[in-house]
Amino acid sequence: MVWNARANPTIDVAEKGSVILSCERYDPNTVTPRESTGAVPFLSAFSIDTPAPARSRPSICPPVCRVAKRERARREKREERREKRRMSGNGKVVCVTGASGYIASWLVKLLLQRGYVVRASVRDLADPKKTEHLRALEGANERLHLFKANLLEEGSFDSVVEGCEGVFHTASPFYENVTDPQMWYVLSKTLAEEAAWKFSEDNSIDMVTINPAAVIGPLLQPTLNTSVAAILNLINGSCSYPNTSLGWVNVKDVAMAHILAFEVSSASGRYCLVERIAHYADVVKILREQYPALKLPEKCADDKPFVPIYQVSKEKAKTLGIDYIPLETSIKETVESLREKGFVSF
Ligand SMILES: NC(=O)c1ccc[n+]([C@@H]2O[C@H](COP(=O)([O-])OP(=O)(O)OC[C@H]3O[C@@H](n4cnc5c(N)ncnc54)[C@H](OP(=O)(O)O)[C@@H]3O)[C@@H](O)[C@H]2O)c1
């Protein structure tokens, strides 16, 4: 879920130096465009701080040169728009709770890429498995600040969220097999969301919730998380697959949806994120097509009829600008990531 201090930002963030592409400073009297030199790409050829040496140029531009200039101007505008989107955080301070987790690690990565300053909480700052992959992210040296906080300690998060414009709250235990009924995952999520809606209404907090289905895709963290384990269990030699139909969605889409829910001012309410509902039998079929030599489960875990699939509308997620990564790609990315991190070898 995302808390947003849009209405009343508490931080006066100093304007960060935005990245200016060298081509924006293009001056036809001082710089030779790449078309006429036919050599180095223009963007990387000159930096804004080091103007290129003056060259004598004809005073009237031939038609070819004018077309090239128009094309270059269009390219510059495109780049400028892309850069603006990419750096939309522009020094805004936000908080990510449970930052070392599967979804949160991607969230931190994308926030840093967009220029945000990220105050991230983990439970154990001394555990390299929880922090190293975050510290290694691009932009982390300059804009990632790690804090220790635990949901079970009253007031633990106060100093972490202090002064942030938005809070991405992902910290939560996520285990499927528990013995204590009070820890039942599905119930805990339902009760937690209800409590969060009540709290946000009572305290006039602008809140949006992101409700993803089973999240798969590449791992950034070195440890295995519960939802990716669902795919690992299919490729590590098991004989059967569960008689279950699940919604599936890529972790990168989930992380981006969190950010867009914060950035898009019209975002409100709940966003269910599902690229596709598929039975485990269909997931195994996709795996078999992608990895024909792999030993995959041949049969369902029970003889009952397959649990039917259902539909979840994509319309609301589309309004955020989410264009889902297809399930086939998500499965492939998950397997490749599990292989790369040594959870399977084949
Ligand atoms: N993955 C999915 O398929 C999926 C689907 C729907 C919703 N969600 C929700 O999305 C969120 C993130 O899920 P995930 O898959 O990224 O899970 P994850 O990898 O297990 O990450 C959960 C994070 O929560 C932190 N956490 C657990 N107990 C905590 C506590 N008492 N105090 C502070 N932090 C605590 C963990 O911190 P440590 O690193 O210190 O252990 C961990 O970083 C969860 O709320 C989950 O319920 C996940």
The ligand as an SDF file (V2000), in Angstrom:
LIG
                    3D

 48 52  0  0  0  0  0  0  0  0999 V2000
    4.7570  -12.2540   -3.2580 N   0  0  0  0  0  0  0  0  0  0  0  0
    3.4680  -12.3590   -3.4770 C   0  0  0  0  0  0  0  0  0  0  0  0
    3.0170  -13.2330   -4.2590 O   0  0  0  0  0  0  0  0  0  0  0  0
    2.5040  -11.3980   -2.8340 C   0  0  0  0  0  0  0  0  0  0  0  0
    1.1850  -11.3320   -3.3110 C   0  0  0  0  0  0  0  0  0  0  0  0
    0.3030  -10.4440   -2.7110 C   0  0  0  0  0  0  0  0  0  0  0  0
    0.7040   -9.6540   -1.6780 C   0  0  0  0  0  0  0  0  0  0  0  0
    1.9860   -9.7380   -1.2190 N   0  0  0  0  0  0  0  0  0  0  0  0
    2.3630   -8.8660   -0.0900 C   0  0  0  0  0  0  0  0  0  0  0  0
    3.4200   -8.0440   -0.5110 O   0  0  0  0  0  0  0  0  0  0  0  0
    4.2900   -7.7640    0.5860 C   0  0  0  0  0  0  0  0  0  0  0  0
    5.7040   -8.1920    0.2590 C   0  0  0  0  0  0  0  0  0  0  0  0
    5.7000   -9.5430   -0.0990 O   0  0  0  0  0  0  0  0  0  0  0  0
    7.0190  -10.2790   -0.6150 P   0  0  0  0  0  0  0  0  0  0  0  0
    6.6060  -11.3820   -1.4940 O   0  0  0  0  0  0  0  0  0  0  0  0
    7.9590   -9.2720   -1.1040 O   0  0  0  0  0  0  0  0  0  0  0  0
    7.4870  -10.9300    0.7480 O   0  0  0  0  0  0  0  0  0  0  0  0
    8.9370  -11.1520    1.3930 P   0  0  0  0  0  0  0  0  0  0  0  0
    9.9580  -11.2880    0.3460 O   0  0  0  0  0  0  0  0  0  0  0  0
    8.7800  -12.2640    2.3620 O   0  0  0  0  0  0  0  0  0  0  0  0
    9.1730   -9.7920    2.1520 O   0  0  0  0  0  0  0  0  0  0  0  0
    8.4860   -9.4860    3.3150 C   0  0  0  0  0  0  0  0  0  0  0  0
    9.2590   -8.4460    4.0540 C   0  0  0  0  0  0  0  0  0  0  0  0
    8.5410   -8.1460    5.2560 O   0  0  0  0  0  0  0  0  0  0  0  0
    9.4710   -8.0000    6.2850 C   0  0  0  0  0  0  0  0  0  0  0  0
    8.8940   -8.3330    7.5960 N   0  0  0  0  0  0  0  0  0  0  0  0
    8.3330   -9.5010    7.9940 C   0  0  0  0  0  0  0  0  0  0  0  0
    7.9800   -9.4160    9.2830 N   0  0  0  0  0  0  0  0  0  0  0  0
    8.3460   -8.1640    9.7090 C   0  0  0  0  0  0  0  0  0  0  0  0
    8.2690   -7.4740   10.9410 C   0  0  0  0  0  0  0  0  0  0  0  0
    7.7610   -8.0430   12.0260 N   0  0  0  0  0  0  0  0  0  0  0  0
    8.7490   -6.2240   10.9910 N   0  0  0  0  0  0  0  0  0  0  0  0
    9.2960   -5.6310    9.9260 C   0  0  0  0  0  0  0  0  0  0  0  0
    9.4180   -6.2330    8.7230 N   0  0  0  0  0  0  0  0  0  0  0  0
    8.9380   -7.4870    8.6220 C   0  0  0  0  0  0  0  0  0  0  0  0
   10.5880   -8.9420    5.9650 C   0  0  0  0  0  0  0  0  0  0  0  0
   11.7300   -8.4030    6.5880 O   0  0  0  0  0  0  0  0  0  0  0  0
   13.0800   -9.1850    6.8440 P   0  0  0  0  0  0  0  0  0  0  0  0
   13.8000   -9.0470    5.5570 O   0  0  0  0  0  0  0  0  0  0  0  0
   13.7050   -8.4720    7.9500 O   0  0  0  0  0  0  0  0  0  0  0  0
   12.7260  -10.6160    7.1380 O   0  0  0  0  0  0  0  0  0  0  0  0
   10.6440   -8.9090    4.4630 C   0  0  0  0  0  0  0  0  0  0  0  0
   11.5750   -7.9740    4.0020 O   0  0  0  0  0  0  0  0  0  0  0  0
    3.7210   -8.5210    1.7750 C   0  0  0  0  0  0  0  0  0  0  0  0
    2.8880   -7.6460    2.4630 O   0  0  0  0  0  0  0  0  0  0  0  0
    2.9040   -9.6110    1.1150 C   0  0  0  0  0  0  0  0  0  0  0  0
    1.8780  -10.0470    1.9650 O   0  0  0  0  0  0  0  0  0  0  0  0
    2.8930  -10.5870   -1.7760 C   0  0  0  0  0  0  0  0  0  0  0  0
  1  2  1  0
  2  3  2  0
  2  4  1  0
  4  5  1  0
  4 48  2  0
  5  6  2  0
  6  7  1  0
  7  8  2  0
  8  9  1  0
  8 48  1  0
  9 10  1  0
  9 46  1  0
 10 11  1  0
 11 12  1  0
 11 44  1  0
 12 13  1  0
 13 14  1  0
 14 15  2  0
 14 16  1  0
 14 17  1  0
 17 18  1  0
 18 19  2  0
 18 20  1  0
 18 21  1  0
 21 22  1  0
 22 23  1  0
 23 24  1  0
 23 42  1  0
 24 25  1  0
 25 26  1  0
 25 36  1  0
 26 27  1  0
 26 35  1  0
 27 28  2  0
 28 29  1  0
 29 30  1  0
 29 35  2  0
 30 31  1  0
 30 32  2  0
 32 33  1  0
 33 34  2  0
 34 35  1  0
 36 37  1  0
 36 42  1  0
 37 38  1  0
 38 39  2  0
 38 40  1  0
 38 41  1  0
 42 43  1  0
 44 45  1  0
 44 46  1  0
 46 47  1  0
M  CHG  2   8   1  16  -1
M  END
$$$$
